[in-house]
């Protein structure tokens, strides 16, 4: 199967799911995401402002995992994946059981052209919480689009969907499955 034609669809689906509220992210982090969505300035200008603000806050609290995590997200949102990866790694040092950070770190590595490394982080996150729906969706994405393992991707998406088929993540997993089952 040629997976290239689904790349834009997959990226859009995964991006929309990555913005879904309700994972285990801190409240302040979720509020930052809301501010980004509601603001009038272009996303890149807004992300630059957010990045500068978070970097200045890190000067006072250099080991604050929530600030590091939010900074990683701001880098990720502005497609600065190398900076996101580095920042997520620092956040994991202080929040080693936070599955969402492993998910975000895995995606950053994937977008840097390191799908095997990304998958390793995702697998670490799954060990921390095998019931975290979004990380199963990400696993499928990396397997399909980074490694060409469609059988593994389908299994991961089936798991994501089975955890809660009515959630946005479950529905996104079902969409991926439907796209790949057409071929």
C-alpha positions as CSV (number, residue, x, y, z in Angstrom):
1,X,0.0,0.0,0.0
2,X,1.1,3.5,-0.8
3,X,0.8,5.6,2.4
4,X,2.1,8.8,1.0
5,X,-1.3,10.1,-0.2
6,X,-2.7,9.8,3.3
7,X,0.1,11.9,4.9
8,X,-1.7,15.2,4.7
9,X,-4.9,13.6,6.1
10,X,-3.0,11.9,8.8
11,X,-1.1,15.0,9.8
12,X,-4.3,17.0,10.0
13,X,-6.1,14.3,12.0
14,X,-3.2,13.9,14.5
15,X,-2.8,17.7,14.9
16,X,-6.5,18.1,15.6
17,X,-6.4,15.3,18.1
18,X,-3.2,16.7,19.7
19,X,-5.2,19.8,20.5
20,X,-8.0,17.9,22.2
21,X,-8.5,18.9,25.8
22,X,-9.1,16.2,28.4
23,X,-5.8,14.4,28.4
24,X,-3.9,14.7,31.6
25,X,-2.4,18.0,30.9
26,X,-2.2,20.6,33.7
27,X,-5.0,23.2,33.8
28,X,-2.7,26.1,33.2
29,X,-1.3,24.4,30.1
30,X,-4.8,23.8,28.7
31,X,-5.5,27.5,29.3
32,X,-2.5,28.5,27.3
33,X,-3.8,26.4,24.4
34,X,-7.1,28.1,24.7
35,X,-5.4,31.5,24.6
36,X,-3.6,30.5,21.4
37,X,-6.8,29.4,19.7
38,X,-8.8,32.5,20.7
39,X,-6.2,35.1,19.9
40,X,-6.4,37.3,16.8
41,X,-2.6,37.4,15.9
42,X,-1.2,34.8,13.5
43,X,-0.2,31.6,15.2
44,X,3.5,32.1,14.6
45,X,3.5,35.5,16.3
46,X,1.5,34.2,19.2
47,X,3.8,31.2,19.6
48,X,6.9,33.5,19.6
49,X,5.3,35.5,22.3
50,X,4.4,32.4,24.3
51,X,7.9,31.0,23.9
52,X,9.6,34.2,25.1
53,X,7.2,34.4,28.1
54,X,7.9,30.8,29.1
55,X,11.7,31.2,28.6
56,X,11.6,34.2,30.9
57,X,9.6,32.2,33.5
58,X,12.2,29.4,33.3
59,X,14.8,31.9,34.5
60,X,13.0,32.0,37.9
61,X,12.0,28.3,37.9
62,X,14.5,26.4,35.7
63,X,13.3,23.0,36.9
64,X,9.5,23.6,36.7
65,X,8.2,20.6,34.7
66,X,5.0,22.3,33.7
67,X,6.7,25.4,32.3
68,X,9.2,23.1,30.4
69,X,6.3,21.1,29.1
70,X,4.4,24.1,27.9
71,X,7.5,25.5,26.3
72,X,7.9,22.2,24.5
73,X,4.4,22.5,23.3
74,X,5.0,26.1,22.1
75,X,8.1,24.9,20.2
76,X,6.1,22.0,18.7
77,X,3.2,24.2,17.7
78,X,5.7,26.5,15.8
79,X,7.3,23.4,14.2
80,X,10.6,23.9,16.1
81,X,10.8,20.1,16.7
82,X,14.4,20.0,17.7
83,X,13.8,22.5,20.5
84,X,10.5,20.8,21.4
85,X,12.4,17.5,21.7
86,X,15.1,18.9,23.9
87,X,12.6,20.7,26.1
88,X,10.3,17.6,26.5
89,X,13.3,15.6,27.5
90,X,14.0,18.1,30.3
91,X,10.4,18.0,31.4
92,X,10.4,14.2,31.6
93,X,13.4,14.4,34.1
94,X,11.0,16.1,36.5
95,X,7.7,14.3,35.5
96,X,8.9,10.8,34.6
97,X,5.4,9.3,34.8
98,X,3.6,11.8,32.6
99,X,2.4,9.9,29.6
100,X,1.5,13.0,27.6
101,X,5.1,14.2,27.6
102,X,6.3,10.8,26.2
103,X,3.6,11.2,23.5
104,X,4.7,14.7,22.6
105,X,8.4,13.7,22.7
106,X,7.7,10.8,20.4
107,X,6.0,13.0,17.9
108,X,8.8,15.5,18.0
109,X,11.4,12.8,17.2
110,X,9.2,11.5,14.4
111,X,8.9,14.9,12.8
112,X,12.7,15.2,13.1
113,X,13.0,12.1,10.9
114,X,13.7,9.7,13.8
115,X,10.7,7.5,13.9
116,X,12.5,4.6,15.7
117,X,13.4,7.0,18.5
118,X,9.9,8.4,18.5
119,X,8.4,5.0,18.8
120,X,10.8,4.2,21.7
121,X,9.5,7.2,23.6
122,X,5.9,6.3,22.8
123,X,6.5,2.7,24.1
124,X,8.0,4.1,27.3
125,X,4.8,6.2,27.7
126,X,2.6,3.1,27.1
127,X,4.5,1.3,29.9
128,X,3.7,4.2,32.2
129,X,0.0,4.1,31.3
130,X,-1.3,1.5,28.8
131,X,-4.8,3.1,29.0
132,X,-3.8,6.4,27.6
133,X,-5.7,6.6,24.4
134,X,-3.9,9.4,22.6
135,X,-0.5,7.6,22.9
136,X,-2.0,4.6,21.1
137,X,-3.1,6.9,18.3
138,X,0.4,8.4,18.1
139,X,1.9,4.9,18.0
140,X,-0.2,4.0,15.0
141,X,0.8,7.3,13.3
142,X,4.5,6.7,13.8
143,X,4.3,3.1,12.8
144,X,2.3,3.9,9.6
145,X,4.0,7.1,8.5
146,X,7.4,6.8,9.9
147,X,8.1,3.1,9.7
148,X,5.7,1.7,7.1
149,X,4.4,-0.9,9.5
150,X,0.7,-0.9,8.6
151,X,-0.2,-4.0,10.5
152,X,1.3,-2.5,13.7
153,X,-0.4,0.8,13.0
154,X,-3.8,-0.8,12.6
155,X,-3.3,-2.7,15.9
156,X,-2.4,0.5,17.7
157,X,-5.4,2.4,16.2
158,X,-7.7,-0.5,17.1
159,X,-6.5,-0.2,20.7
160,X,-7.0,3.6,20.7
161,X,-10.5,3.1,19.4
162,X,-11.4,0.3,21.8
163,X,-10.4,2.4,24.8
164,X,-13.2,4.9,24.1
165,X,-14.7,4.9,20.6
166,X,-16.9,7.9,21.4
167,X,-14.0,10.3,22.2
168,X,-12.3,12.5,19.6
169,X,-9.2,10.3,19.8
170,X,-11.3,7.2,19.4
171,X,-13.1,8.7,16.4
172,X,-9.7,9.8,14.9
173,X,-8.4,6.2,15.3
174,X,-11.5,4.9,13.5
175,X,-10.9,7.4,10.7
176,X,-7.3,6.1,10.3
177,X,-8.6,2.6,10.3
178,X,-11.2,3.4,7.7
179,X,-8.7,5.1,5.4
180,X,-6.3,2.1,5.6
181,X,-9.0,-0.5,5.3
182,X,-10.2,1.0,1.9
183,X,-6.9,-0.2,0.4
